[in-house]
């Protein structure tokens, strides 16, 4: 095949003004949120998973204590209110710490990564709703089921 006199054909560049707006399908809010839920950013996913692990393990311990305390199985008497406060503090602090250790900021320089206080803050903000949901599950579902 013969090439045009000016050489090979250059690719045609389209500007945003050239794109027909009617050809672009607008996504619904539900479609946007579903896509975001399927593709979470790794730091956010790690923060949520770290806090879920701490809340689940601590929740099991809290349920066991809550079940044993009124039956006289715990030394020191019934300290369930203190146990719930301690549980909340542990979930927030341990979740933030684990997120700080697990989420590293990429520097862009040959794979070198470093930690930042922002990762701990991300863990803190992830721990608040997870703590709330864990307490609701423990005291509204599990506790009544155990009697």
Secondary structure, 3 states (H helix, E strand, C coil): CCCCCCCCCCCCCCCHHHCCHHHCCCCCHHHHHHHHHHCCCHHHHHHHHHHHHHHHHHHHHHHHHHHHHCCCCCCCCCCHHHHHHHHHHHHHHHHHHHHHHHCCEECCCCCCEECCHHHHHHHHHHHHHHHHHHHHHHHHHHHHHHC
